[in-house]
Amino acid sequence: MNTVKTLPLWRQPVLAATVLVMLVLLLWPQNKLAAEITVPLSIEPSEAAPEFVFQQPSATIAPLPNADSLNSLYYAVAEGDTLSTIFDRLNIGQQAMYEVLAADIELLALDVLRPGQTIIFHTDALTDKLAVMELVIHVGNRIRYHRNEDGTFYFEEFILPGTWKTEVLSGEIYGSFYYSAEQAGLTAREIQEVATLFREQLDFARQIQAGDKFEIVRASQFVETQATGETRIEAVRIHRRTKTHTAFLFEDGNYYDVEGKSLARAFNRYPVDQRYRISSAFNPSRLHPITGKISPHNGTDFAVPRGTPVYATGDGVVTRVENHPYAGKYIVIEHSGQYRTRFLHLDRILVRKGQRVSRGERIALSGNTGRSTGPHLHFEFHINGRPVNAMRAQIPLASSVASAKLPDFKARVADIESMIESSSPLASRE
């Protein structure tokens, strides 16, 4: 303190401020920096609008370019990991994280990491700068984020088709459907999917009784001999004492009963209650006016004022409620079959994760959050994990199989029932 007093008066506040900053840096807990990626950290996203370069998924995994000049680090995602904590732990830097996130906005694959996934960081051997990052979702699905010369990133996706093997899982009810299905080999997610399929026809808690039987046809994906973990329910038969409930997955991605009637209510094509102007249409092949590179728009933008009610376009379950630095506040809804909807740049979210919603139910208010040039609603419709044009795609707007397709549906049902009869020991006792 004596030293401070001997300094000129105009320098004393400067020294005091410097000492205070140093104390804060020394005492500030390091784990404060390990925040969720949905919270801006030490570096804000660049003000320049990112360029998104898109390629159709490749069915083969190409060799990594310039692999000899890269150092590679493999990281196995563990429970509780976020992208932010991983980048901090490996000293890669938050700036690089935001640059990768800017390229990921069309996929949002990095917003929720899951144990079992692997992230591979490839850094330049000379500069030690992140050059390529790979997210290995499973053996059949990999995404690479490449650095451009201007410092931005673009992605390419690899989806290996693999082979799908079907099996019949059957059982008899003892205790509860959940317990009995679990004993038969179904996962919690698959059991929930079956319950969702029959939510309009069957109360599993009250109407399923001991002695009732079920048969479920499940397809599992394999790449060579390794399972990817991806499965889908092909068919379900639940035999109660007085009635049999059926569900068969058809080529349009929807489930129908044995007569061809839909188990789910039809979708609405529009997520708003008026025909608002479409400010940016779906266009996965859109070209950037300057670079000439493909810069996709995988949704439909509606020019709506901030605070406009947003409605679920079909029955489903809310699986994600997030706040992304570029997509803003957004919602993902999983519907029965192979359908998913996404709503981006929201102002206010009115539902919670895990909540069941019905077609026409108000789920949010539109906004201008994230990286947005103005108030609007960005709406996406996905079939089998890929975005489609919701304004033109053949989504299930009707309540039964089209008459022209009914012979094909009946043939599929016959094939599946024949497989069940030959595979299920329960079916042979009917």
Residue pairs with C-beta under 8 A, 6 or more apart in sequence:
4 12
4 15
4 16
7 15
33 41
33 42
33 84
33 88
34 82
34 84
34 85
34 88
35 41
35 82
35 84
36 82
36 84
37 82
37 83
37 84
37 97
37 101
37 110
37 111
37 324
37 325
38 111
38 322
38 323
38 324
38 325
39 323
40 325
41 84
41 94
42 94
43 94
43 95
43 98
44 98
45 98
45 101
45 102
45 325
45 326
45 371
46 98
46 99
46 102
49 371
49 373
50 102
50 103
50 105
50 152
50 326
50 371
51 148
51 152
51 154
51 288
51 291
51 293
51 295
52 102
52 103
52 105
52 106
52 154
52 295
52 296
53 103
53 148
53 154
53 155
53 293
53 294
53 295
54 106
54 154
54 155
54 284
54 294
54 295
54 296
54 298
55 156
55 157
55 294
57 157
57 158
57 159
58 156
58 157
58 158
58 159
59 158
59 159
59 160
59 161
60 158
60 160
61 142
61 158
61 160
62 158
64 70
64 122
64 132
64 144
66 131
67 122
69 124
69 125
69 126
70 122
70 123
70 124
70 125
70 131
70 132
71 122
71 123
71 124
71 125
71 128
72 120
72 121
72 122
73 90
73 120
73 121
73 123
74 118
74 119
74 120
75 86
75 90
75 118
75 119
75 120
75 121
76 117
76 118
77 86
77 113
77 114
77 115
77 116
77 117
77 118
77 119
78 115
79 115
81 113
81 115
82 113
83 97
83 101
83 110
83 113
84 94
84 97
86 113
86 119
87 93
87 94
87 96
87 97
88 94
90 121
92 121
92 123
92 130
93 130
96 129
96 130
98 325
99 147
99 151
99 152
99 153
100 110
100 130
100 133
100 145
100 153
101 110
101 324
101 325
101 326
102 152
102 153
102 326
102 371
103 145
103 152
103 153
103 154
103 155
104 110
104 111
104 145
104 155
105 324
105 326
105 327
105 371
106 155
106 296
106 298
107 143
107 155
107 157
108 322
108 324
108 327
108 330
108 342
109 135
109 137
109 143
110 135
111 320
111 322
111 324
111 327
112 320
112 322
113 119
116 138
116 229
117 135
117 136
117 137
117 138
118 134
118 135
118 136
119 133
119 134
119 135
119 136
120 133
120 134
120 136
121 130
121 133
122 130
122 131
122 132
122 133
122 134
123 129
123 130
123 131
124 130
124 131
129 147
130 147
131 146
131 147
132 144
132 145
132 146
132 147
133 144
133 145
133 153
134 142
134 143
134 144
134 145
135 142
135 143
135 145
136 142
137 143
138 228
138 229
138 230
139 160
139 223
139 226
139 228
140 159
140 160
140 161
140 162
140 221
140 223
140 228
140 230
141 157
141 158
141 159
141 160
141 228
142 157
142 158
143 155
143 156
143 157
143 158
144 155
144 156
144 157
144 158
145 153
145 154
145 155
146 153
146 154
146 155
146 156
147 153
148 154
154 293
160 223
162 221
162 222
162 223
162 224
162 228
163 221
163 222
164 219
164 220
164 221
164 222
164 232
165 219
165 220
165 222
166 217
166 218
166 219
166 220
166 234
166 419
167 217
167 218
167 220
167 423
168 215
168 216
168 217
168 218
168 419
168 420
168 423
168 424
169 181
169 184
169 185
169 186
169 215
169 216
169 217
169 218
170 184
170 213
170 214
170 215
170 216
170 424
170 425
170 426
170 427
171 180
171 181
171 183
171 184
171 213
171 214
171 426
172 180
172 211
172 212
172 213
172 426
173 180
173 208
173 209
173 210
173 211
173 212
173 213
173 214
174 180
174 210
175 210
176 204
176 208
177 191
177 195
177 204
177 208
177 214
178 191
178 204
180 214
181 190
181 191
181 194
181 214
181 216
182 188
182 191
184 214
184 216
186 194
186 216
186 218
187 231
190 216
190 218
190 231
190 233
192 317
193 233
193 336
194 216
194 233
194 236
194 247
195 204
196 316
196 317
196 336
197 233
197 236
197 247
197 255
197 263
197 264
197 336
198 204
198 236
198 238
198 245
198 247
198 263
199 315
199 356
200 263
200 264
200 265
201 245
201 263
202 208
202 238
202 245
207 240
208 238
208 240
209 240
209 241
211 241
212 238
212 239
212 240
212 241
213 238
213 239
213 426
214 236
214 237
214 238
214 239
215 235
215 236
215 237
215 420
215 424
215 426
215 427
216 233
216 235
216 236
216 237
217 233
217 234
217 235
217 236
217 416
217 419
217 420
218 231
218 232
218 233
218 234
219 231
219 232
219 234
220 227
220 230
220 231
221 227
221 228
221 229
221 230
221 231
222 228
232 249
232 338
233 247
233 249
234 248
234 249
234 416
235 246
235 247
235 248
235 249
235 416
235 420
236 245
236 246
236 247
237 244
237 245
237 246
237 420
238 244
238 245
238 246
239 430
245 257
246 257
246 258
247 255
247 256
247 257
247 263
248 255
248 256
248 257
248 258
248 409
248 412
248 413
248 416
249 255
249 337
250 256
250 401
250 405
250 409
250 412
251 405
251 408
251 412
252 394
252 396
252 405
253 337
253 338
253 339
253 383
253 384
253 396
254 262
254 264
254 336
254 337
254 339
254 396
255 262
255 263
255 264
255 336
255 337
256 262
256 263
256 400
256 401
256 409
257 263
258 413
260 400
260 401
260 406
260 409
260 410
261 399
261 400
261 401
262 396
262 398
262 399
262 400
262 401
263 336
264 314
264 315
264 335
264 336
264 337
264 396
265 314
265 315
265 358
265 359
265 399
266 314
266 359
266 396
266 397
266 398
266 399
267 313
267 314
267 335
267 339
267 359
267 395
267 396
267 397
268 311
268 313
268 314
268 359
268 360
269 313
269 390
269 391
269 395
269 397
270 313
271 302
271 310
271 311
271 312
271 313
271 341
271 343
271 377
271 379
272 302
272 304
272 308
272 309
272 310
272 311
272 366
272 377
273 309
273 311
276 302
276 303
276 304
276 308
277 302
277 303
278 300
278 301
278 302
278 303
278 391
279 301
279 302
279 303
279 376
280 297
280 300
280 301
280 376
281 297
281 300
281 301
281 389
281 391
282 297
282 298
282 299
282 300
282 387
282 388
282 389
282 390
282 391
283 296
283 297
284 296
284 297
284 298
284 387
285 294
285 296
286 294
286 295
286 296
286 297
287 293
287 294
287 295
288 294
288 295
298 380
298 387
299 342
299 344
299 378
299 379
299 380
299 387
299 390
300 378
300 379
300 380
300 389
300 390
300 391
301 376
301 377
301 378
301 379
302 366
302 376
302 377
302 379
303 376
304 366
304 375
304 376
304 377
305 366
305 375
306 347
306 365
306 366
306 367
306 368
306 375
307 347
307 348
307 365
307 366
307 367
308 365
308 366
308 377
309 362
309 364
309 365
309 366
310 343
310 346
310 362
310 363
310 364
310 365
310 366
310 377
311 360
311 361
311 362
311 363
312 333
312 341
312 357
312 358
312 359
312 360
312 361
312 363
313 341
313 359
313 381
313 390
314 333
314 335
314 339
314 341
314 359
315 335
315 336
315 356
315 357
315 358
315 359
316 333
316 334
316 335
316 336
316 339
316 341
316 356
316 357
317 333
317 334
317 354
317 355
317 356
317 357
318 331
318 332
318 333
318 351
318 352
318 353
318 354
318 355
318 356
318 357
318 363
319 332
319 333
319 334
319 353
319 354
320 330
320 331
320 332
320 353
321 330
321 331
321 349
321 351
321 352
321 353
322 329
322 330
322 332
323 329
323 330
323 369
324 330
324 370
325 370
325 371
326 370
326 371
327 344
327 345
327 370
327 371
327 378
328 344
328 345
328 346
328 367
328 368
328 369
328 370
328 371
328 372
329 345
329 346
329 347
329 348
329 349
329 364
329 367
329 369
329 370
330 342
330 343
330 344
330 345
330 346
330 370
331 342
331 343
331 346
331 349
331 351
331 363
331 364
332 340
332 341
332 342
333 340
333 341
333 342
333 357
333 363
334 340
335 341
337 396
338 383
338 384
338 385
339 381
339 382
339 383
339 395
340 381
340 382
340 385
341 379
341 380
341 381
341 382
342 378
342 379
342 380
342 382
343 363
343 364
343 377
343 378
343 379
343 380
344 370
344 377
344 378
344 379
344 380
345 366
345 367
345 368
345 369
345 370
345 372
345 376
345 377
345 378
346 364
346 365
346 366
346 367
346 369
346 377
347 364
347 365
347 366
347 367
347 368
347 369
348 364
348 365
348 367
349 363
349 364
350 362
350 363
350 364
350 365
351 357
351 363
351 364
357 363
366 375
366 376
366 377
367 375
368 374
368 375
368 376
379 390
380 387
380 390
381 387
381 388
381 389
381 390
381 393
381 395
382 388
383 393
383 395
388 395
401 409
420 427
421 427
421 428
